[in-house]
Amino acid sequence: MPDKVTADYVRAQWAYSELYSTEQGQKYSGSGIPELKTKLALGVPFDQLDQAEHELLLKAWFKVRGGPGSIFAAALSDVSAFQPTAWTKSDLGQVCIIGHFYQWLPPTSQSSTITFEEWVETEPYGELSEYHPLREPTNARPFKQHYPVTIGPLQGATRLLDGYHRAVRFWRQEESAAALAVYVPLTGPQQT
């Protein structure tokens, strides 16, 4: 694992990891995207894609996730690089969630400082969609992760930005010694 990667590398890999996402995948379209979806389906790792494919994914990320008014664009605006690192459940439990997920908490628990641990351990409030991350089962099999999750500074806190399904699977797996691959920002208002 390299000591650091650029923010654009993380954005492009984020896009690649979402190409077959049930909720986000259909938003990725245009020239070259069907070929990248085929590569992902065949198990081609992100690092085996060429520079032109990385650039295509970066443009797609800005179209789908980083447009005007995007919380993700705001969170990464001052971040130029990330450090790939390994986290424990304790590390993950301390980061805050993004506001999108507040709606599945009881009104008395909805707060901008709600942590991942509080969110994942609270009984969901309201109906969860079929593909909601909180529907991820407890798993006795070893945790397997293809792409790191991404954290970043947003609204005065360090938040989990990308990888909620992966993070919930990690949290609920029974192997206590497992580690979660995480991209931690090296620049910006919040450091972890």
PyMOL commands that set and color helices and strands:
alter all, ss='L'
color gray80, all
select helices_A, chain A and resi 7-18+25-27+33-41+46-48+51-64+71-76+89-94+99-104+107-109+116-121+133-135+164-172
alter helices_A, ss='H'
color red, helices_A
select strands_A, chain A and resi 5-6+81-87+149-154+157-162+180-185
alter strands_A, ss='S'
color yellow, strands_A
deselect
rebuild
show_as cartoon
